Amino acid sequence: MLNERHAVSEDAFVEMVVWRLLSPIEGSQHGFKYRLAFVVKDRCVLRYDNERGQGDHKHIGEDNIPYTFTTPQALLDDFWNDVDNWRS
């Protein structure tokens, strides 16, 4: 459904991958699998994903925070908002 990589600056990029599934993965209530990452100076500083068994969540640095998935567009909007407001 989505597989993109965008340069944000000389030393930062985002990578966004979203798949549509036939059925939800364990821990999620929707039919999408996703991995959205913001990488700065070769270090992933922000990642949204829904790993099997862990459900929807985001990683900010070392912190793992639950995320409430509503729609793919809201997911992208929330991710880009976090990227835009990132302070290293």
DSSP file (Angstrom, degrees, kcal/mol; ACC not computed):
  #  RESIDUE AA STRUCTURE BP1 BP2  ACC     N-H-->O    O-->H-N    N-H-->O    O-->H-N    TCO  KAPPA ALPHA  PHI   PSI    X-CA   Y-CA   Z-CA
    1    1 A M              0   0    0      0, 0.0     2,-0.3     0, 0.0    18,-0.2   0.000 360.0 360.0 360.0 -41.8    0.0    0.0    0.0
    2    2 A L  E     +A   18   0A   0     16,-2.0    16,-2.4     2,-0.0     2,-0.2  -0.977 360.0 160.3-149.0 133.0    2.9    2.4    0.9
    3    3 A N  E     +A   17   0A   0     -2,-0.3     2,-0.3    14,-0.2    14,-0.2  -0.697  27.6 146.0-152.3  93.9    6.6    2.0    0.6
    4    4 A E  E     -A   16   0A   0     12,-2.6    12,-3.0    -2,-0.2     2,-0.4  -0.934  31.5-162.7-135.8 153.3    8.5    5.3    0.6
    5    5 A R  E     -A   15   0A   0     -2,-0.3     2,-0.4    10,-0.2    10,-0.2  -0.996  15.1-174.5-134.7 131.0   11.7    6.9    1.9
    6    6 A H  E     -A   14   0A   0      8,-2.5     8,-2.7    -2,-0.4     2,-0.4  -0.989  23.9-129.1-130.7 131.8   12.1   10.7    2.1
    7    7 A A  E     -A   13   0A   0     -2,-0.4     6,-0.3     6,-0.2     3,-0.1  -0.636  21.8-179.6 -73.8 132.7   15.1   12.8    3.0
    8    8 A V  E     -     0   0A   0      4,-2.6     2,-0.3     1,-0.4     5,-0.2   0.724  68.7 -22.3-101.9 -33.8   14.3   15.3    5.7
    9    9 A S  E >  S-A   12   0A   0      3,-1.8     3,-0.9     0, 0.0    -1,-0.4  -0.882  84.6 -74.1-157.8-174.0   17.7   16.8    5.9
   10   10 A E  T 3  S+     0   0    0     -2,-0.3     3,-0.0     1,-0.2    -3,-0.0   0.821 133.0  27.7 -62.3 -29.9   21.3   16.0    5.0
   11   11 A D  T 3  S+     0   0    0     30,-0.0    30,-3.5    -4,-0.0    31,-0.3   0.153 116.0  65.0-119.8  19.5   21.5   13.6    8.0
   12   12 A A  E <   +AB   9  40A   0     -3,-0.9    -4,-2.6    28,-0.2    -3,-1.8  -0.998  48.5 166.4-144.7 146.5   17.9   12.5    8.5
   13   13 A F  E     -AB   7  39A   0     26,-2.2    26,-3.0    -2,-0.3     2,-0.4  -0.972  23.8-135.0-148.9 162.5   15.3   10.5    6.6
   14   14 A V  E     -AB   6  38A   0     -8,-2.7    -8,-2.5    -2,-0.3     2,-0.4  -0.944  12.0-163.2-117.5 146.3   11.9    8.9    7.1
   15   15 A E  E     -AB   5  37A   0     22,-2.4    22,-2.9    -2,-0.4     2,-0.5  -0.998   8.6-171.8-127.9 127.6   11.0    5.4    5.9
   16   16 A M  E     +AB   4  36A   0    -12,-3.0   -12,-2.6    -2,-0.4     2,-0.4  -0.977   8.9 172.0-127.6 123.9    7.3    4.5    5.7
   17   17 A V  E     +AB   3  35A   0     18,-2.2    18,-2.6    -2,-0.5     2,-0.4  -0.994   3.2 172.2-132.0 125.0    5.9    1.0    5.0
   18   18 A V  E     -AB   2  34A   0    -16,-2.4   -16,-2.0    -2,-0.4     2,-0.3  -0.997   7.7-170.7-134.7 129.1    2.2    0.1    5.3
   19   19 A W  E     - B   0  33A   0     14,-3.3    14,-2.1    -2,-0.4     2,-0.5  -0.903  20.0-133.6-115.5 146.8    0.6   -3.1    4.2
   20   20 A R  E     - B   0  32A   0     -2,-0.3    12,-0.2    12,-0.2     2,-0.2  -0.876  29.2-158.1 -94.7 131.9   -3.1   -4.0    4.0
   21   21 A L        -     0   0    0     10,-3.4    10,-0.1    -2,-0.5     4,-0.0  -0.694  26.8-127.9-109.3 160.8   -3.8   -7.4    5.5
   22   22 A L  S    S+     0   0    0     -2,-0.2    -1,-0.1     1,-0.2     9,-0.1   0.793  97.6   6.2 -74.3 -29.0   -6.6   -9.9    5.1
   23   23 A S  S    S-     0   0    0      7,-0.1    -1,-0.2     8,-0.0     7,-0.1  -0.981  93.9 -84.9-149.7 156.8   -7.1  -10.0    8.9
   24   24 A P        -     0   0    0      0, 0.0     7,-0.2     0, 0.0     2,-0.2  -0.240  42.6-118.8 -62.1 148.9   -5.6   -8.2   11.8
   25   25 A I    >   -     0   0    0      5,-0.5     3,-2.2     7,-0.3     5,-0.2  -0.492  49.2 -74.3 -80.2 160.5   -2.3   -9.3   13.3
   26   26 A E  T 3  S+     0   0    0      1,-0.3    27,-2.9    -2,-0.2    29,-0.7  -0.345 123.0  23.1 -57.0 125.8   -2.3  -10.4   17.0
   27   27 A G  T 3  S+     0   0    0      1,-0.3    29,-0.5    25,-0.2     2,-0.3   0.242 108.0  88.2 100.5 -12.1   -2.6   -7.4   19.2
   28   28 A S    <   -     0   0    0     -3,-2.2    -1,-0.3    27,-0.2    27,-0.0  -0.857  59.8-153.4-118.7 155.4   -4.2   -5.1   16.6
   29   29 A Q  S    S+     0   0    0     -2,-0.3     2,-0.3    -3,-0.1    -3,-0.1   0.175  73.4  66.1-109.9  15.5   -7.9   -4.5   15.8
   30   30 A H  S    S-     0   0    0      2,-0.2    -5,-0.5    -5,-0.2     2,-0.3  -0.836  85.3-109.5-135.2 168.7   -7.4   -3.4   12.1
   31   31 A G  S    S+     0   0    0     -2,-0.3   -10,-3.4    -7,-0.2     2,-0.4  -0.178  80.6  97.1 -96.7  40.9   -6.2   -4.9    8.9
   32   32 A F  E     -B   20   0A   0     -2,-0.3     2,-0.4   -12,-0.2    -7,-0.3  -0.967  49.2-163.4-130.0 146.7   -3.0   -3.0    8.5
   33   33 A K  E     +B   19   0A   0    -14,-2.1   -14,-3.3    -2,-0.4     2,-0.3  -0.989  26.9 173.3-121.1 134.4    0.7   -3.7    9.3
   34   34 A Y  E     -B   18   0A   0     -2,-0.4    16,-1.1   -16,-0.2     2,-0.3  -0.972  29.3-172.9-147.2 158.2    3.0   -0.8    9.4
   35   35 A R  E     +BC  17  49A   0    -18,-2.6   -18,-2.2    -2,-0.3     2,-0.5  -0.864  12.7 176.2-150.0 111.8    6.5    0.5   10.1
   36   36 A L  E     -BC  16  48A   0     12,-2.8    12,-2.6    -2,-0.3     2,-0.4  -0.982  11.6-177.8-120.4 123.1    7.2    4.2   10.1
   37   37 A A  E     -BC  15  47A   0    -22,-2.9   -22,-2.4    -2,-0.5     2,-0.5  -0.954  22.0-159.5-129.8 142.0   10.7    5.3   11.1
   38   38 A F  E     -BC  14  46A   0      8,-2.9     7,-2.2    -2,-0.4     8,-1.4  -0.984  19.0-168.1-116.8 119.0   12.5    8.6   11.5
   39   39 A V  E     -BC  13  44A   0    -26,-3.0   -26,-2.2    -2,-0.5     2,-0.4  -0.934   7.4-176.8-116.9 127.0   16.3    8.2   11.4
   40   40 A V  E >  S-BC  12  43A   0      3,-2.8     3,-1.4    -2,-0.5   -28,-0.2  -0.988  73.9 -11.8-125.4 125.7   18.8   10.9   12.4
   41   41 A K  T 3  S-     0   0    0    -30,-3.5    -1,-0.2    -2,-0.4   -29,-0.1   0.910 130.0 -53.6  50.5  47.9   22.5   10.5   12.0
   42   42 A D  T 3  S+     0   0    0    -31,-0.3     2,-0.4     1,-0.2    -1,-0.3   0.656 118.2 110.1  65.2  19.2   22.1    6.8   11.4
   43   43 A R  E <  S-C   40   0A   0     -3,-1.4    -3,-2.8     0, 0.0     2,-0.7  -0.989  70.4-128.2-127.8 128.2   20.0    6.3   14.6
   44   44 A C  E     +C   39   0A   0     -2,-0.4    -5,-0.2    -5,-0.2     3,-0.1  -0.627  33.6 169.1 -73.8 113.8   16.3    5.5   14.7
   45   45 A V  E     +     0   0A   0     -7,-2.2    16,-1.8    -2,-0.7     2,-0.3   0.605  65.4  25.2-102.5 -15.8   14.9    8.2   17.0
   46   46 A L  E     +CD  38  60A   0     -8,-1.4    -8,-2.9    14,-0.2     2,-0.3  -0.972  63.9 169.7-150.5 131.5   11.2    7.6   16.3
   47   47 A R  E     -CD  37  59A   0     12,-2.2    12,-3.7    -2,-0.3     2,-0.5  -0.973  15.4-164.0-147.4 131.8    9.3    4.6   15.1
   48   48 A Y  E     +CD  36  58A   0    -12,-2.6   -12,-2.8    -2,-0.3     2,-0.3  -0.943  32.7 140.4-106.6 133.2    5.6    3.7   14.8
   49   49 A D  E     -CD  35  57A   0      8,-2.5     8,-2.2    -2,-0.5     2,-0.2  -0.981  47.4-136.2-160.4 172.2    4.8    0.0   14.4
   50   50 A N  E     - D   0  56A   0    -16,-1.1     6,-0.2    -2,-0.3     5,-0.1  -0.657  28.5-168.4-136.7  79.2    2.5   -2.8   15.3
   51   51 A E  E >>  - D   0  55A   0      4,-0.5     3,-2.1    -2,-0.2     4,-1.4  -0.360  39.8 -86.5 -67.2 145.7    4.6   -5.9   16.0
   52   52 A R  T 34 S+     0   0    0      1,-0.3   -25,-0.2     2,-0.2    -1,-0.1  -0.311 115.2   8.8 -54.5 127.0    2.8   -9.2   16.3
   53   53 A G  T 34 S+     0   0    0    -27,-2.9    -1,-0.3    -3,-0.1   -26,-0.2   0.186 120.7  71.5  86.7 -17.4    1.6   -9.6   19.9
   54   54 A Q  T <4 S-     0   0    0     -3,-2.1    -2,-0.2   -28,-0.3   -27,-0.2   0.614  83.7-155.8-104.1 -16.0    2.6   -6.1   20.9
   55   55 A G  E  <  -D   51   0A   0     -4,-1.4    -4,-0.5   -29,-0.7     2,-0.3  -0.184  46.7 -16.3  71.3-167.4   -0.1   -4.2   19.1
   56   56 A D  E    S+D   50   0A   0    -29,-0.5    11,-1.8    -6,-0.2     2,-0.3  -0.541  80.1 134.0 -77.1 130.8    0.0   -0.6   18.0
   57   57 A H  E     -DE  49  66A   0     -8,-2.2    -8,-2.5    -2,-0.3     2,-0.4  -0.975  40.4-131.3-163.0 170.2    2.7    1.5   19.6
   58   58 A K  E     -DE  48  65A   0      7,-3.0     7,-3.4    -2,-0.3     2,-0.5  -0.977  11.7-140.9-133.4 151.0    5.5    4.0   19.0
   59   59 A H  E     -DE  47  64A   0    -12,-3.7   -12,-2.2    -2,-0.4     2,-0.6  -0.944  14.1-176.4-109.7 124.9    9.1    4.2   20.1
   60   60 A I  E >  S-DE  46  63A   0      3,-2.2     3,-2.1    -2,-0.5     2,-0.3  -0.941  70.7 -51.2-120.5 106.9   10.5    7.5   21.1
   61   61 A G  T 3  S-     0   0    0    -16,-1.8   -14,-0.0    -2,-0.6   -17,-0.0  -0.531 124.3 -20.7  60.9-123.6   14.2    7.0   21.8
   62   62 A E  T 3  S+     0   0    0     -2,-0.3    -1,-0.3    -3,-0.1     2,-0.3   0.529 116.9 103.1 -90.5  -8.5   14.1    4.1   24.3
   63   63 A D  E <   -E   60   0A   0     -3,-2.1    -3,-2.2     1,-0.0     2,-0.6  -0.576  57.2-154.6 -83.5 138.8   10.5    4.6   25.3
   64   64 A N  E     -E   59   0A   0     -2,-0.3    -5,-0.2    -5,-0.2    -2,-0.0  -0.963  19.3-176.3-111.8 115.2    7.7    2.3   24.0
   65   65 A I  E     -E   58   0A   0     -7,-3.4    -7,-3.0    -2,-0.6    -2,-0.0  -0.942  28.2-113.1-120.0 130.4    4.4    4.2   24.1
   66   66 A P  E     -E   57   0A   0      0, 0.0     2,-0.4     0, 0.0    -9,-0.3  -0.276  31.6-156.7 -57.4 145.7    0.9    2.7   23.2
   67   67 A Y        -     0   0    0    -11,-1.8     2,-0.9   -18,-0.1   -11,-0.2  -0.991  11.8-137.9-128.1 135.9   -0.6    4.2   20.0
   68   68 A T        -     0   0    0     -2,-0.4     2,-0.3     7,-0.0   -11,-0.0  -0.827  21.0-153.3 -95.5 105.5   -4.3    4.3   19.2
   69   69 A F        +     0   0    0     -2,-0.9   -40,-0.1     1,-0.2   -13,-0.1  -0.619  29.5 155.6 -78.4 131.6   -4.7    3.5   15.5
   70   70 A T        -     0   0    0      1,-0.5    -1,-0.2    -2,-0.3     3,-0.1   0.671  65.4 -11.8-117.7 -53.6   -7.8    4.9   13.8
   71   71 A T     >  -     0   0    0      1,-0.1     4,-2.2   -41,-0.0    -1,-0.5  -0.964  62.3-111.2-144.7 159.2   -7.0    5.2   10.1
   72   72 A P  H  > S+     0   0    0      0, 0.0     4,-2.2     0, 0.0     5,-0.2   0.897 119.1  51.9 -58.7 -38.8   -4.0    5.0    7.8
   73   73 A Q  H  > S+     0   0    0      1,-0.2     4,-2.6     2,-0.2     5,-0.2   0.915 109.0  48.8 -65.8 -41.7   -4.2    8.7    7.1
   74   74 A A  H  > S+     0   0    0      2,-0.2     4,-2.9     1,-0.2     5,-0.2   0.887 109.0  54.8 -63.9 -37.7   -4.3    9.6   10.8
   75   75 A L  H  X S+     0   0    0     -4,-2.2     4,-2.5     2,-0.2    -2,-0.2   0.948 111.1  44.0 -58.1 -50.0   -1.3    7.3   11.4
   76   76 A L  H  X S+     0   0    0     -4,-2.2     4,-2.8     2,-0.2     5,-0.2   0.907 113.8  50.7 -63.0 -42.4    0.7    9.2    8.7
   77   77 A D  H  X S+     0   0    0     -4,-2.6     4,-2.2     2,-0.2    -2,-0.2   0.929 112.1  46.8 -61.3 -45.8   -0.5   12.6   10.1
   78   78 A D  H  X S+     0   0    0     -4,-2.9     4,-2.2     2,-0.2    -2,-0.2   0.914 113.4  49.1 -63.3 -43.2    0.5   11.6   13.7
   79   79 A F  H  X S+     0   0    0     -4,-2.5     4,-2.5    -5,-0.2    -2,-0.2   0.955 112.5  46.3 -61.2 -51.5    3.9   10.3   12.5
   80   80 A W  H  X S+     0   0    0     -4,-2.8     4,-3.1     1,-0.2    -1,-0.2   0.860 109.7  55.6 -62.2 -34.9    4.7   13.5   10.5
   81   81 A N  H  X S+     0   0    0     -4,-2.2     4,-1.6    -5,-0.2    -1,-0.2   0.927 109.3  46.5 -61.9 -44.2    3.5   15.7   13.3
   82   82 A D  H  < S+     0   0    0     -4,-2.2     4,-0.3     2,-0.2    -2,-0.2   0.898 113.3  49.3 -63.9 -40.3    6.0   13.9   15.6
   83   83 A V  H >< S+     0   0    0     -4,-2.5     3,-1.4     1,-0.2    -2,-0.2   0.945 110.8  49.8 -62.8 -47.2    8.8   14.2   13.0
   84   84 A D  H 3< S+     0   0    0     -4,-3.1    -1,-0.2     1,-0.3    -2,-0.2   0.812 115.6  43.5 -61.8 -30.2    8.0   17.9   12.5
   85   85 A N  T 3< S+     0   0    0     -4,-1.6    -1,-0.3    -5,-0.2    -2,-0.2   0.325  84.8 130.9 -98.5   7.5    8.2   18.5   16.3
   86   86 A W    <   -     0   0    0     -3,-1.4     2,-0.4    -4,-0.3    -3,-0.1  -0.369  34.4-172.7 -65.1 135.1   11.3   16.4   16.9
   87   87 A R              0   0    0     -2,-0.1    -2,-0.0     1,-0.1    -1,-0.0  -0.973 360.0 360.0-128.2 116.4   14.0   18.0   19.0
   88   88 A S              0   0    0     -2,-0.4    -1,-0.1     0, 0.0    -2,-0.0   0.483 360.0 360.0 -79.9 360.0   17.2   16.1   19.2
